Amino acid sequence: MNWITNYVRPRINSMLGRREVPENLWIKCPETGEMVFHKDLESNKWVIPASGYHMKMPAKARLADLFDKGEYEALPQPKVAQDPLKFRDSKKYIDRLRDSRLKTEQEDTILAGLGNVQGLKLVAVVHEFNFIGGSLGMAAGEAIVKAFERAIAEKCPLVMFPASGGARMQEGIMSLMQLPRTTVAVDMLKEAGLPYVVVLTNPTTGGVTASYAMLGDIHLAEPGAEIGFAGKRVIEQTLREKLPEGFQTSEYLLEHGVVDMVVKRHDIPETLARLLKILTKKPATAANDANGTIALAASA
């Protein structure tokens, strides 16, 4: 079979002028199995058109979608020690970092920007899940702290979009130290009298959930997002009980008072602008009229 696969088939393809089709050209919906052309998915903000399933959205695309006209100032990526523990499992940690940087074109998992959302200035912090599962390490923790400091300096709100599997095990205790550091940064923002809103995306778990992801003044969540500390299977094995249907989803947490609103991705910029203008006592725009405020209060 190797001879056929490695020699005969490439020769036939070259004679017929066939081209290799990229693996990510068509995306499969996890709920329905529907195949969606990747360009259609991107144009619909990574939401499956038929089912409404919210796929993971790249950090750069989320910032461009959030800010007015896609314009914002990208906040600098702080420099920290690389691979302080010289960690290695099946692969060197330094090699994992290099591969993730080539894949995402980011220095680490956190991307932050300063810009306007419907005319309101704010700092937005986004996790890139494709960078080692959006895990929280020293570089990510430092970037989050610097983003909070910038929001305080600009006297503007901060919006967090977590998407993470938790703390980064390759950095051990130094990763866990980012939990109290980011918690202190949240307290600094609140002491300055500035709003902090969290938009929970799929998935938000582990140490991220145990720190800044659950400290917002208001918590929004995208539909169907998995939100929790330990995984469902781990909890079931520990308790030896079957958990309820939809456990740890946005809708389940909304029903039990953990999150304030479940908001579709297309509506997030407008919802954030309306909320933050209320919290900062800024005048509402024409789009954020009294009916919108009443609807918001009713849903909350």
N, C-alpha and C positions, 0 to 999 in steps of 0.2 A: 504493500500500500504506500510505503514511503516513496517508491519510485514513481508511482502514478501521481501522488500528491505533490511531490517536490519537482518533478520534471515534466511529465506528460501534461498535467492540467495547466501549469503556467505557459507551456508552449502553445497549447490550444487557445488560451486567453489572449496571448500576444498576437496570434494570427488573426483572431476575430476582432481584435481591437477592444476587448473588454477592459473595464476599469474596476478596481476594487471599490466596493461601496463602504463608506465609513460606518462603524458599528453604531454610532449615535445618531444616524440619519433619521431613524424612526424611534419614538419613545413609547413604551408600553404603559398603559394606565394600570397601576397596582390594584385598583378596585374592579374594573370591568374587563381588563385585558385588551382594550381598544388601542390600536396603533395610531399614534399622532405624529405627523411630520414635524420635525424639530423647529422649523421656522414658524409654523402655526402655533406651537407651544410657546416659543419666545415672544411672539407678538401678543399672546394672551397672558403675559406675565407669569408664565410657567404654571398655568392652571389648565387642566384638561377641559376643553370646551364642552364636551357632552356630559361628563360626570361631575364636573366642578371640583375634582380632586386637586389639592394644592401640592404640586411637586416642590422640591427644594429649589430655592431661587438663589443664583449666585450673588455674592455680596455686592459686587460692582453694579450689577443690574438693579439690585434693590435700592441702592443709594441714588442711582440715576432716575429711577422711577419715583422715588419719594420727593426729591427736591424739584422746585419749580424749574421747568425747561431742562432738567437734568444737569443743572449747573451747581457746583459746590466746590469748596476748598477741601482737598484731601489733607487730613491731618497727618503729620510725619509719623513714621514708624520708629519707635525708640529702639536703640541698640542694647542688647543684653548679652550675657555670656551664652555661647553656643555649646550644647551638650555638656553641661557642667559635671554630670555623673559618668561620662563616657559609657553611656548605656548601650547595651546590645542584646537583642533577643534573636529572632530569625534574621534580623537585619540591623545594621548600625543605625542609631538614632540620627546621626549627622547625615546619613544617606536618605533617611525618610524625610528630613527637612529639605534636602536638596530636591528630591523628587516632587514634594508638595509645592515647592516654590516654582518649579518648572511647570507644573500642572495648572496652578491657579494664578501665576504671575503676581503673587503677593508675598510679602516678607514673612507673615505669620497669619494666624486665623482671624485676627481682628482688623477690620477696616472702618475708619471713622471719618466723618466729613462735617463741615460747617456750611450751612446754607439756609435758604428760605423755603418754607412749605406754606403755600398760599399767603405769602407775604410775611410770615412769622419766622424770625430767625431761631434756629435751634441746632444742636449738635446731635448727630445720629451715629450710633455705634452698631456695627453689624458683624455677626459671626459668619465665617466662610466654612461651611460644614465639610467641603471637599479638602480642606487642609487638616489632615489628621483628625477627622471627625469633629472639627470645631473645638478641639480640646483646649483647656485653659492651662497655659504654661506661663513662664516668666515674661516672655515677650507680649503675650496677650494681656496679662495682668497689668504690665506697665503701660501698654497702649490704652487700656480702659481708664486707668488712673489719670493719665495725661488728658484724655478726652473730657473727663469730669472737671479737671482743672481749667481746661479751655472754656467749658461751658460757664464756669464760675467767673472767669475773667471777662467773658462776653456778656454776662448777666442774662443768660438765655436758658431755656429748658434743655434737657437731654432725653433722647429716646433710644432705648436699647432693643435690639432685635437678636435675642439669643437663639442659637441652634448648635447644640453641643452634646457630646456624650459624657462630659464632665471633666475632671482634672486630668492632666497629661501624665500618665504613669511613668514615662521616660525621664521625668524631672523630679519624681519622688516628692519629698517634703517641701521642696522649693515651689512645686506646683500648688500644693495645699496652702502654702503661705499667701497665695494670691486671693484666697477667699476672704480673710480678714482685711487685706489691703483694699480690695474693691468695696467691701462693706464700709470701711472708713470713708472712701471716696463718695459713696452714696450719702453718708451722713453729712459730709462737707457741703454737698449740693443742697441738701435740705436745710442746713443751718443758714445757708445764703438765701433761703426763701424761694428757691427755684424748683419748678416741677420736674419730676422724674417719672416717665411713663415707660412701661415695658410692653413690648409686643411679642408674645410667646409664639415661636414657630416650631416646626417639626424637625428634629426632636429637641426638647429641652430637658436634660436629665443630669443626674450626678451632682458634683460639687457646684456647678453653675446654678442649678435649682436651689441648692442649699445656701446660696449667697445672694449676689446682686439681682438675679432673675426674679426673686420673690420679694423684693424690697421696694417696688414701685409705689408711687402714690395711686396709680391706676394701672390695672393689668388688662390688656387686650390679648386676644389669642386668635390665630388663624384657624379656620375650620379643620377638624380632624387631627390637629397637632397632638403628638404624644408628649405629655408633660408629667414629670415625676422625678423621684430620687432614684430608687432602685427599680429595676425592670419588673414587668408583670410576672414573668416566669420565676424570678428569684423570690418575689413575695409569695407566690403560690406554693413554692417548695418549702419556704420557711413556715408559713401558716398551715400548710397542708389543707388548704381550702381553695375552692374555685372562686375567682374574683368576678364581680358583675360584668356584664357585657358593656363594652365601651369604656371600661375603667382606664383612667389616666388620659382620656381624650379631652380636648377643649370643651366639648359639649357636656361631658360628665362633670368636669370641674366647674363649669358655669352653673350647672344645676345645684352643686354643693357649695357654692359661694367662694370658690378659690380664685376665679377670675371674674372680672366685671362685665366683659363683653366678648362675644365671638364675632369677629369682623372679617368679611371677605377681603382678599388681597386688593381687589380693585378699589375698595372703599377706604383703605387705610389712610392715605394722605389726607383726604377730606375729614375723616373722623378725628385724626390726630390734630389737625388745624383747629377744628371746632372745640375739642377738649382743652387744648393748650391756651386758646384765646379766652376761654372761660376761666381757667386757672390763673392766667397772668393778667386778667381784667383788661384785655385788649379788645377793641371794637371788632365785631364780627363783620365778615365780608358779605356780599350779596348772596353768595352760595350758602353761607351759614346763617340762615334766617331763624326766626322764632320757631317755625315748625320743626326745623332740624334739632334745635335745642330741646324742644318738648319731646321729640321722638327719642333723643338720646337719654333724657331723664327717665322716660317710660321703660326703655330697654334695660337700663341699669337697675 
